[in-house]
Amino acid sequence: MPDDVAIPEALFIETVRATGREMKCLHCQGELRQSKVPYAVNRHGYHLIIDDVPAWVCSQCGEPLFDEKQVDAIQQIIRKIDTDVPLVLQVA
């Protein structure tokens, strides 16, 4: 799978949880709160939007960070679509 599907912030979330530290935004150091956000990706001839994905959202800048579970699920969906889209786009 291409590297552009990777969502490395998930590793940060799991590491912070394991150490018990307060979670701060990677971009502005604002407080992170659990919420649900849309996830959108534009790839190889398709656009995917998944509504209401659980995430940690910065109360200051709004940047979302996803848990490893959500990242794995999103990557699995993208891999499947990457495999199936060429079949749809084939000229009969």
C-alpha positions in Angstrom: 0.0 0.0 0.0 1.3 3.5 -0.8 2.7 5.6 2.1 0.2 8.4 1.4 -2.5 6.3 3.2 -0.5 6.2 6.4 -1.8 8.3 9.3 1.2 8.5 11.7 -0.6 10.5 14.4 -2.3 7.3 15.6 1.1 6.1 16.9 1.3 9.3 18.9 -2.1 8.8 20.5 -1.3 5.2 21.5 2.0 6.3 23.0 0.5 9.1 25.0 -2.3 6.9 26.3 0.3 4.3 27.4 2.3 6.8 29.4 -0.8 8.4 31.0 0.2 11.9 29.9 -2.3 14.6 29.1 -2.9 14.6 25.4 -1.9 17.8 23.6 -2.2 18.8 20.0 0.9 18.1 17.9 0.4 21.4 16.1 -0.5 24.0 18.7 -0.3 22.2 22.1 -4.1 22.8 22.6 -6.2 20.3 24.7 -7.5 17.3 22.8 -11.1 16.2 23.3 -12.9 13.1 22.0 -15.4 13.9 19.3 -16.5 12.7 15.8 -15.3 14.2 12.6 -15.5 13.5 8.9 -12.6 11.8 7.2 -12.1 12.7 3.5 -9.5 11.4 1.0 -9.1 12.0 -2.8 -7.3 9.2 -4.5 -6.8 7.5 -7.9 -10.1 8.6 -9.5 -12.3 8.6 -6.5 -13.3 10.7 -3.5 -14.2 9.1 -0.2 -15.9 10.8 2.8 -16.6 8.9 6.0 -18.8 10.8 8.4 -18.6 10.7 12.2 -15.2 9.0 12.7 -14.2 9.0 16.4 -11.2 11.2 16.9 -9.3 13.4 19.3 -9.9 17.0 18.2 -7.9 20.0 19.4 -10.1 22.5 21.2 -7.8 25.3 20.0 -7.1 24.7 16.3 -9.6 21.9 15.5 -6.9 19.4 14.2 -8.2 15.8 14.5 -6.0 12.9 15.6 -7.3 9.3 15.1 -6.8 6.3 17.3 -5.0 3.3 15.8 -8.3 1.4 15.6 -9.9 4.0 13.3 -6.7 4.4 11.3 -6.6 0.6 10.6 -10.2 0.6 9.6 -9.8 3.6 7.3 -6.7 2.1 5.7 -8.6 -1.2 5.1 -11.4 0.6 3.4 -9.0 2.5 1.2 -7.1 -0.6 0.2 -10.3 -2.3 -0.8 -11.5 0.7 -2.8 -8.1 1.0 -4.5 -8.5 -2.6 -5.6 -12.1 -2.3 -6.8 -12.1 1.1 -8.5 -10.1 0.0 -11.5 -12.8 -2.7 -12.2 -15.4 0.0 -12.2 -13.4 2.3 -14.5 -12.6 -0.4 -17.1 -14.1 0.3 -20.5 -16.5 -2.5 -21.6 
